[in-house]
Amino acid sequence: MYLAAVFVLSSRMFVFLLLAARTALSIEIHGHRGSRGTHPENTRPAFEEAVASGAYSLELDLQLTGDAVPVLSHDPVVGPKRCLPKDGGPTFEPIPLLMLRAADLSRFDCGVVRAAGFESQQLVPGTPLLTLEAFLKWVRQNHVRQKLVVEIKTDSSPPPDVAYFVRTVFGLFSQFDLKGQLWIQSFSKEALRAAERADASVPRALLTEGAGDFCLQAQRGNFSLAFPDVQAVNEASLRVCEKLGISVVPYTANEPLEWRRLIGLGVRGIITDYPRALRQFLAAMAQ
């Protein structure tokens, strides 16, 4: 009887480990701002690292310049927390991107400042601010196959014309024949509705902050994906998401304990600043 019980327990453990391995292999790795933990965010070196790490997607942020050119930037300003003048001038006060034209972006080097909290970032002097057009040209020329998860940012002052912003983004993706790789994400439901009008076949993800009914919000807006704050994700919220058929990809998880917790809950993917480390972690789980 004792041996039979041991056999049953061993069999259950084997099944559990097998399911865990299969789950680990299916997790999508979304490289947050490329690979913010290892390289300056939203720059080509960060995206190159995310591609090399085998990330499922390259996650990026878009703001508009004063001449309405989409540029890769999380913040609505250019400032010394991320960039310095190329001419070696003094540290400057943050400048709203809406006060700059696309031609002005060449004045800044965004590869010489380590972001706070990311002291291991590898600096790459001479790294420019990227326009979306320049980024997509790099994607096309280098045959990058990852999904491109684009956040439409609406926190500038004044806020952008969202419909125009989205049309411009879709136009550039069409120009480079890359719409099949495009996902749209935003905290702005207006932006996501504009994306649906532009092309309903492009996946749309609702970003949410704090705790709450993030999957109910996604369902009400007819958005197929929910990208919640990682702290809001728990067993109860995931049960709701499963019933509604909403896929969940939390942000931003950087620690093995957090990765293991999310995998156990059954998320679709994980947004991380360390895509290579997460890839290695999943590979170890799958062994």
C-alpha atoms as a printed R data frame, in Angstrom:
    type eleno elety resid chain resno       x      y       z
1   ATOM     1    CA   MET     A     1   0.000  0.000   0.000
2   ATOM     2    CA   TYR     A     2   2.860  2.349   0.866
3   ATOM     3    CA   LEU     A     3   4.518  1.680  -2.502
4   ATOM     4    CA   ALA     A     4   1.218  2.290  -4.293
5   ATOM     5    CA   ALA     A     5   0.835  5.663  -2.578
6   ATOM     6    CA   VAL     A     6   4.383  6.640  -3.475
7   ATOM     7    CA   PHE     A     7   3.730  5.632  -7.075
8   ATOM     8    CA   VAL     A     8   0.559  7.784  -7.225
9   ATOM     9    CA   LEU     A     9   2.351 10.779  -5.716
10  ATOM    10    CA   SER     A    10   5.311 10.338  -8.060
11  ATOM    11    CA   SER     A    11   2.971 10.122 -11.041
12  ATOM    12    CA   ARG     A    12   1.185 13.308 -10.014
13  ATOM    13    CA   MET     A    13   4.485 15.100  -9.553
14  ATOM    14    CA   PHE     A    14   5.615 13.937 -12.996
15  ATOM    15    CA   VAL     A    15   2.386 15.217 -14.564
16  ATOM    16    CA   PHE     A    16   2.743 18.527 -12.712
17  ATOM    17    CA   LEU     A    17   6.332 18.967 -13.902
18  ATOM    18    CA   LEU     A    18   5.364 18.030 -17.445
19  ATOM    19    CA   LEU     A    19   2.547 20.592 -17.479
20  ATOM    20    CA   ALA     A    20   4.862 23.230 -16.004
21  ATOM    21    CA   ALA     A    21   7.430 22.538 -18.735
22  ATOM    22    CA   ARG     A    22   4.822 22.794 -21.483
23  ATOM    23    CA   THR     A    23   3.477 26.026 -19.970
24  ATOM    24    CA   ALA     A    24   6.972 27.516 -19.794
25  ATOM    25    CA   LEU     A    25   7.560 26.769 -23.464
26  ATOM    26    CA   SER     A    26   4.323 28.522 -24.456
27  ATOM    27    CA   ILE     A    27   4.878 31.789 -22.547
28  ATOM    28    CA   GLU     A    28   5.310 34.832 -24.797
29  ATOM    29    CA   ILE     A    29   8.257 37.069 -23.867
30  ATOM    30    CA   HIS     A    30   7.559 40.739 -24.525
31  ATOM    31    CA   GLY     A    31  10.723 42.847 -24.442
32  ATOM    32    CA   HIS     A    32   9.766 46.007 -22.523
33  ATOM    33    CA   ARG     A    33  11.044 49.044 -24.428
34  ATOM    34    CA   GLY     A    34  13.272 46.505 -26.147
35  ATOM    35    CA   SER     A    35  15.446 45.323 -23.277
36  ATOM    36    CA   ARG     A    36  15.411 48.187 -20.800
37  ATOM    37    CA   GLY     A    37  17.275 46.240 -18.159
38  ATOM    38    CA   THR     A    38  20.356 45.857 -20.346
39  ATOM    39    CA   HIS     A    39  20.318 48.791 -22.810
40  ATOM    40    CA   PRO     A    40  18.902 52.327 -22.976
41  ATOM    41    CA   GLU     A    41  15.163 52.065 -23.535
42  ATOM    42    CA   ASN     A    42  13.418 52.418 -26.890
43  ATOM    43    CA   THR     A    43  16.728 52.417 -28.760
44  ATOM    44    CA   ARG     A    44  18.014 50.217 -31.533
45  ATOM    45    CA   PRO     A    45  20.584 48.478 -29.254
46  ATOM    46    CA   ALA     A    46  17.760 47.567 -26.851
47  ATOM    47    CA   PHE     A    47  15.686 46.123 -29.678
48  ATOM    48    CA   GLU     A    48  18.687 44.283 -31.117
49  ATOM    49    CA   GLU     A    49  19.194 42.623 -27.724
50  ATOM    50    CA   ALA     A    50  15.506 41.672 -27.507
51  ATOM    51    CA   VAL     A    51  15.654 40.100 -30.974
52  ATOM    52    CA   ALA     A    52  18.873 38.227 -30.121
53  ATOM    53    CA   SER     A    53  17.297 36.937 -26.903
54  ATOM    54    CA   GLY     A    54  14.432 35.333 -28.821
55  ATOM    55    CA   ALA     A    55  11.694 37.620 -27.484
56  ATOM    56    CA   TYR     A    56   8.208 37.109 -28.906
57  ATOM    57    CA   SER     A    57   7.642 40.844 -29.270
58  ATOM    58    CA   LEU     A    58   9.344 44.209 -29.157
59  ATOM    59    CA   GLU     A    59   7.342 46.564 -26.964
60  ATOM    60    CA   LEU     A    60   7.743 50.285 -27.653
61  ATOM    61    CA   ASP     A    61   6.229 53.678 -26.838
62  ATOM    62    CA   LEU     A    62   5.257 56.434 -29.245
63  ATOM    63    CA   GLN     A    63   4.911 60.179 -28.765
64  ATOM    64    CA   LEU     A    64   4.462 62.896 -31.410
65  ATOM    65    CA   THR     A    65   6.888 65.716 -32.224
66  ATOM    66    CA   GLY     A    66   5.723 69.258 -32.932
67  ATOM    67    CA   ASP     A    67   5.553 68.427 -36.641
68  ATOM    68    CA   ALA     A    68   3.441 65.330 -35.889
69  ATOM    69    CA   VAL     A    69   6.151 62.717 -36.452
70  ATOM    70    CA   PRO     A    70   5.853 59.582 -34.266
71  ATOM    71    CA   VAL     A    71   9.014 59.086 -32.202
72  ATOM    72    CA   LEU     A    72   9.977 56.264 -29.851
73  ATOM    73    CA   SER     A    73   9.758 57.761 -26.381
74  ATOM    74    CA   HIS     A    74   7.962 56.755 -23.207
75  ATOM    75    CA   ASP     A    75   7.940 60.320 -21.867
76  ATOM    76    CA   PRO     A    76   6.455 63.346 -23.633
77  ATOM    77    CA   VAL     A    77   9.755 65.183 -23.082
78  ATOM    78    CA   VAL     A    78  13.414 64.822 -23.979
79  ATOM    79    CA   GLY     A    79  15.447 65.241 -20.823
80  ATOM    80    CA   PRO     A    80  18.718 64.406 -19.045
81  ATOM    81    CA   LYS     A    81  17.246 61.278 -17.441
82  ATOM    82    CA   ARG     A    82  17.552 59.665 -20.853
83  ATOM    83    CA   CYS     A    83  19.476 61.863 -23.314
84  ATOM    84    CA   LEU     A    84  22.232 64.479 -23.405
85  ATOM    85    CA   PRO     A    85  23.155 67.058 -26.055
86  ATOM    86    CA   LYS     A    86  25.542 65.660 -28.653
87  ATOM    87    CA   ASP     A    87  27.622 68.821 -28.578
88  ATOM    88    CA   GLY     A    88  28.630 68.158 -24.973
89  ATOM    89    CA   GLY     A    89  26.618 71.072 -23.696
90  ATOM    90    CA   PRO     A    90  25.398 71.326 -20.089
91  ATOM    91    CA   THR     A    91  22.575 69.275 -18.641
92  ATOM    92    CA   PHE     A    92  19.342 70.830 -19.786
93  ATOM    93    CA   GLU     A    93  15.773 71.120 -18.570
94  ATOM    94    CA   PRO     A    94  13.377 68.612 -20.145
95  ATOM    95    CA   ILE     A    95  12.038 69.809 -23.486
96  ATOM    96    CA   PRO     A    96   8.525 68.781 -24.570
97  ATOM    97    CA   LEU     A    97   8.672 66.761 -27.767
98  ATOM    98    CA   LEU     A    98   5.842 68.950 -29.035
99  ATOM    99    CA   MET     A    99   8.319 71.857 -29.008
100 ATOM   100    CA   LEU     A   100  10.730 69.937 -31.251
101 ATOM   101    CA   ARG     A   101  10.627 69.014 -34.903
102 ATOM   102    CA   ALA     A   102  11.793 65.626 -36.116
103 ATOM   103    CA   ALA     A   103  14.931 67.275 -37.523
104 ATOM   104    CA   ASP     A   104  15.836 68.455 -33.994
105 ATOM   105    CA   LEU     A   105  16.121 64.911 -32.637
106 ATOM   106    CA   SER     A   106  19.600 64.522 -34.107
107 ATOM   107    CA   ARG     A   107  20.884 66.986 -31.467
108 ATOM   108    CA   PHE     A   108  20.595 64.362 -28.725
109 ATOM   109    CA   ASP     A   109  22.529 61.253 -27.737
110 ATOM   110    CA   CYS     A   110  20.309 58.759 -25.890
111 ATOM   111    CA   GLY     A   111  22.944 56.106 -25.338
112 ATOM   112    CA   VAL     A   112  25.080 57.811 -22.680
113 ATOM   113    CA   VAL     A   113  22.743 57.909 -19.659
114 ATOM   114    CA   ARG     A   114  21.909 54.929 -17.444
115 ATOM   115    CA   ALA     A   115  18.303 54.927 -16.317
116 ATOM   116    CA   ALA     A   116  17.707 55.076 -12.576
117 ATOM   117    CA   GLY     A   117  17.316 51.580 -11.190
118 ATOM   118    CA   PHE     A   118  19.086 49.972 -14.154
119 ATOM   119    CA   GLU     A   119  22.735 50.401 -13.240
120 ATOM   120    CA   SER     A   120  23.753 47.397 -15.364
121 ATOM   121    CA   GLN     A   121  22.538 48.997 -18.594
122 ATOM   122    CA   GLN     A   122  25.186 48.837 -21.304
123 ATOM   123    CA   LEU     A   123  25.733 52.355 -22.629
124 ATOM   124    CA   VAL     A   124  26.014 52.845 -26.384
125 ATOM   125    CA   PRO     A   125  27.252 56.386 -27.145
126 ATOM   126    CA   GLY     A   126  25.969 57.837 -30.388
127 ATOM   127    CA   THR     A   127  22.509 56.297 -30.051
128 ATOM   128    CA   PRO     A   128  19.837 58.611 -31.476
129 ATOM   129    CA   LEU     A   129  16.196 59.105 -30.651
130 ATOM   130    CA   LEU     A   130  14.336 56.966 -33.181
131 ATOM   131    CA   THR     A   131  11.430 58.036 -35.296
132 ATOM   132    CA   LEU     A   132   8.922 55.294 -36.003
133 ATOM   133    CA   GLU     A   133   9.875 55.476 -39.669
134 ATOM   134    CA   ALA     A   134  13.570 54.868 -38.860
135 ATOM   135    CA   PHE     A   135  12.639 51.992 -36.531
136 ATOM   136    CA   LEU     A   136  10.440 50.314 -39.146
137 ATOM   137    CA   LYS     A   137  13.149 50.748 -41.760
138 ATOM   138    CA   TRP     A   138  15.535 48.878 -39.432
139 ATOM   139    CA   VAL     A   139  12.917 46.161 -38.853
140 ATOM   140    CA   ARG     A   140  12.415 45.732 -42.578
141 ATOM   141    CA   GLN     A   141  16.092 45.772 -43.524
142 ATOM   142    CA   ASN     A   142  17.029 43.248 -40.828
143 ATOM   143    CA   HIS     A   143  14.083 40.905 -41.415
144 ATOM   144    CA   VAL     A   144  12.931 41.217 -37.801
145 ATOM   145    CA   ARG     A   145   9.995 38.819 -37.332
146 ATOM   146    CA   GLN     A   146   8.936 39.710 -33.794
147 ATOM   147    CA   LYS     A   147   5.535 41.230 -33.108
148 ATOM   148    CA   LEU     A   148   5.763 44.998 -32.682
149 ATOM   149    CA   VAL     A   149   3.646 46.049 -29.703
150 ATOM   150    CA   VAL     A   150   3.152 49.793 -30.067
151 ATOM   151    CA   GLU     A   151   1.846 51.944 -27.236
152 ATOM   152    CA   ILE     A   152  -0.033 55.056 -28.308
153 ATOM   153    CA   LYS     A   153   0.869 57.586 -25.612
154 ATOM   154    CA   THR     A   154  -1.604 60.365 -24.881
155 ATOM   155    CA   ASP     A   155   0.053 62.079 -21.892
156 ATOM   156    CA   SER     A   156   1.522 65.067 -23.729
157 ATOM   157    CA   SER     A   157   0.250 68.588 -23.057
158 ATOM   158    CA   PRO     A   158  -1.814 69.325 -25.042
159 ATOM   159    CA   PRO     A   159  -2.809 65.698 -25.745
160 ATOM   160    CA   PRO     A   160  -2.487 64.490 -29.339
161 ATOM   161    CA   ASP     A   161  -5.225 64.174 -31.925
162 ATOM   162    CA   VAL     A   162  -5.631 60.449 -31.264
163 ATOM   163    CA   ALA     A   163  -7.364 59.604 -34.532
164 ATOM   164    CA   TYR     A   164  -4.621 61.339 -36.533
165 ATOM   165    CA   PHE     A   165  -1.908 59.710 -34.400
166 ATOM   166    CA   VAL     A   166  -3.308 56.226 -35.020
167 ATOM   167    CA   ARG     A   167  -3.805 56.833 -38.756
168 ATOM   168    CA   THR     A   168  -0.198 57.980 -39.037
169 ATOM   169    CA   VAL     A   169   1.066 54.849 -37.264
170 ATOM   170    CA   PHE     A   170  -1.027 52.537 -39.425
171 ATOM   171    CA   GLY     A   171   0.080 54.399 -42.535
172 ATOM   172    CA   LEU     A   172   3.757 53.841 -41.736
173 ATOM   173    CA   PHE     A   173   3.217 50.160 -40.989
174 ATOM   174    CA   SER     A   174   1.401 49.807 -44.314
175 ATOM   175    CA   GLN     A   175   4.190 51.678 -46.094
176 ATOM   176    CA   PHE     A   176   6.723 49.122 -44.848
177 ATOM   177    CA   ASP     A   177   4.319 46.199 -45.318
178 ATOM   178    CA   LEU     A   178   4.566 45.326 -41.611
179 ATOM   179    CA   LYS     A   179   0.953 45.544 -40.471
180 ATOM   180    CA   GLY     A   180   0.898 41.784 -39.927
181 ATOM   181    CA   GLN     A   181   3.370 42.275 -37.048
182 ATOM   182    CA   LEU     A   182   1.528 45.182 -35.449
183 ATOM   183    CA   TRP     A   183  -0.235 45.119 -32.089
184 ATOM   184    CA   ILE     A   184  -1.658 48.313 -30.587
185 ATOM   185    CA   GLN     A   185  -1.674 48.933 -26.840
186 ATOM   186    CA   SER     A   186  -2.797 51.969 -24.894
187 ATOM   187    CA   PHE     A   187  -4.253 53.212 -21.641
188 ATOM   188    CA   SER     A   188  -6.512 55.303 -23.888
189 ATOM   189    CA   LYS     A   189  -9.698 53.512 -24.933
190 ATOM   190    CA   GLU     A   190 -10.168 56.250 -27.516
191 ATOM   191    CA   ALA     A   191  -6.857 55.257 -29.135
192 ATOM   192    CA   LEU     A   192  -7.855 51.593 -29.172
193 ATOM   193    CA   ARG     A   193 -11.218 52.412 -30.745
194 ATOM   194    CA   ALA     A   194  -9.404 54.471 -33.377
195 ATOM   195    CA   ALA     A   195  -7.178 51.449 -34.048
196 ATOM   196    CA   GLU     A   196 -10.258 49.258 -34.480
197 ATOM   197    CA   ARG     A   197 -11.649 51.707 -37.047
198 ATOM   198    CA   ALA     A   198  -8.319 51.739 -38.869
199 ATOM   199    CA   ASP     A   199  -8.049 47.938 -39.064
200 ATOM   200    CA   ALA     A   200 -10.070 45.657 -36.805
201 ATOM   201    CA   SER     A   201  -7.760 42.720 -37.585
202 ATOM   202    CA   VAL     A   202  -4.865 44.300 -35.641
203 ATOM   203    CA   PRO     A   203  -4.796 42.994 -32.023
204 ATOM   204    CA   ARG     A   204  -5.604 45.652 -29.430
205 ATOM   205    CA   ALA     A   205  -4.502 45.532 -25.780
206 ATOM   206    CA   LEU     A   206  -5.922 47.629 -22.969
207 ATOM   207    CA   LEU     A   207  -3.272 48.805 -20.507
208 ATOM   208    CA   THR     A   208  -4.498 49.323 -16.949
209 ATOM   209    CA   GLU     A   209  -2.944 50.574 -13.711
210 ATOM   210    CA   GLY     A   210  -3.558 49.285 -10.212
211 ATOM   211    CA   ALA     A   211  -6.045 46.644  -9.118
212 ATOM   212    CA   GLY     A   212  -9.387 46.300 -10.822
213 ATOM   213    CA   ASP     A   213 -11.562 44.474 -13.291
214 ATOM   214    CA   PHE     A   214  -9.089 44.774 -16.164
215 ATOM   215    CA   CYS     A   215 -10.570 41.939 -18.194
216 ATOM   216    CA   LEU     A   216 -14.116 43.252 -17.803
217 ATOM   217    CA   GLN     A   217 -12.847 46.602 -19.063
218 ATOM   218    CA   ALA     A   218 -11.179 44.906 -22.028
219 ATOM   219    CA   GLN     A   219 -14.323 42.948 -22.864
220 ATOM   220    CA   ARG     A   220 -16.545 46.039 -22.689
221 ATOM   221    CA   GLY     A   221 -14.246 47.774 -25.144
222 ATOM   222    CA   ASN     A   222 -14.060 44.744 -27.470
223 ATOM   223    CA   PHE     A   223 -10.313 44.454 -26.870
224 ATOM   224    CA   SER     A   224  -8.908 40.941 -27.120
225 ATOM   225    CA   LEU     A   225  -5.940 41.514 -24.784
226 ATOM   226    CA   ALA     A   226  -5.464 42.905 -21.284
227 ATOM   227    CA   PHE     A   227  -2.080 44.266 -20.210
228 ATOM   228    CA   PRO     A   228  -2.519 44.920 -16.460
229 ATOM   229    CA   ASP     A   229  -0.073 46.022 -13.796
230 ATOM   230    CA   VAL     A   230   1.560 42.832 -12.554
231 ATOM   231    CA   GLN     A   231   0.410 43.569  -9.001
232 ATOM   232    CA   ALA     A   232  -3.237 43.313 -10.111
233 ATOM   233    CA   VAL     A   233  -2.866 39.765 -11.415
234 ATOM   234    CA   ASN     A   234  -4.058 37.010  -9.121
235 ATOM   235    CA   GLU     A   235  -5.994 33.759  -9.287
236 ATOM   236    CA   ALA     A   236  -9.401 35.431  -8.993
237 ATOM   237    CA   SER     A   237  -8.742 37.991 -11.726
238 ATOM   238    CA   LEU     A   238  -7.374 35.301 -14.057
239 ATOM   239    CA   ARG     A   239 -10.530 33.196 -13.579
240 ATOM   240    CA   VAL     A   240 -12.606 36.146 -14.765
241 ATOM   241    CA   CYS     A   241 -10.313 36.625 -17.755
242 ATOM   242    CA   GLU     A   242 -10.554 32.952 -18.696
243 ATOM   243    CA   LYS     A   243 -14.371 33.064 -18.641
244 ATOM   244    CA   LEU     A   244 -14.368 36.169 -20.841
245 ATOM   245    CA   GLY     A   245 -11.808 34.801 -23.280
246 ATOM   246    CA   ILE     A   246  -9.374 37.670 -22.674
247 ATOM   247    CA   SER     A   247  -5.640 36.927 -22.884
248 ATOM   248    CA   VAL     A   248  -3.481 38.478 -20.161
249 ATOM   249    CA   VAL     A   249   0.071 39.807 -20.516
250 ATOM   250    CA   PRO     A   250   1.141 41.629 -17.306
251 ATOM   251    CA   TYR     A   251   3.759 44.375 -17.026
252 ATOM   252    CA   THR     A   252   6.538 44.689 -15.829
253 ATOM   253    CA   ALA     A   253   7.875 41.493 -14.221
254 ATOM   254    CA   ASN     A   254  11.634 41.224 -13.720
255 ATOM   255    CA   GLU     A   255  12.199 38.669 -10.955
256 ATOM   256    CA   PRO     A   256  12.220 34.837 -11.110
257 ATOM   257    CA   LEU     A   257   9.753 34.538  -8.213
258 ATOM   258    CA   GLU     A   258   7.322 36.808 -10.052
259 ATOM   259    CA   TRP     A   259   7.828 34.931 -13.323
260 ATOM   260    CA   ARG     A   260   7.101 31.617 -11.619
261 ATOM   261    CA   ARG     A   261   3.951 33.020  -9.980
262 ATOM   262    CA   LEU     A   262   2.613 34.391 -13.277
263 ATOM   263    CA   ILE     A   263   3.361 31.177 -15.153
264 ATOM   264    CA   GLY     A   264   1.507 29.213 -12.484
265 ATOM   265    CA   LEU     A   265  -1.505 31.495 -12.854
266 ATOM   266    CA   GLY     A   266  -1.641 30.836 -16.586
267 ATOM   267    CA   VAL     A   267  -0.882 34.188 -18.199
268 ATOM   268    CA   ARG     A   268  -0.357 34.292 -21.959
269 ATOM   269    CA   GLY     A   269   2.877 36.245 -21.776
270 ATOM   270    CA   ILE     A   270   5.088 38.448 -19.619
271 ATOM   271    CA   ILE     A   271   6.355 41.954 -20.292
272 ATOM   272    CA   THR     A   272   9.879 42.211 -18.902
273 ATOM   273    CA   ASP     A   273  12.911 44.486 -18.931
274 ATOM   274    CA   TYR     A   274  15.101 41.372 -19.146
275 ATOM   275    CA   PRO     A   275  13.935 39.234 -22.078
276 ATOM   276    CA   ARG     A   276  17.146 37.193 -22.235
277 ATOM   277    CA   ALA     A   277  17.015 36.337 -18.532
278 ATOM   278    CA   LEU     A   278  13.361 35.355 -18.831
279 ATOM   279    CA   ARG     A   279  14.178 33.173 -21.856
280 ATOM   280    CA   GLN     A   280  16.876 31.401 -19.838
281 ATOM   281    CA   PHE     A   281  14.488 30.961 -16.906
282 ATOM   282    CA   LEU     A   282  11.807 29.407 -19.131
283 ATOM   283    CA   ALA     A   283  14.355 27.129 -20.774
284 ATOM   284    CA   ALA     A   284  15.439 25.876 -17.333
285 ATOM   285    CA   MET     A   285  11.809 25.247 -16.341
286 ATOM   286    CA   ALA     A   286  11.224 23.274 -19.526
287 ATOM   287    CA   GLN     A   287  14.106 20.854 -18.864
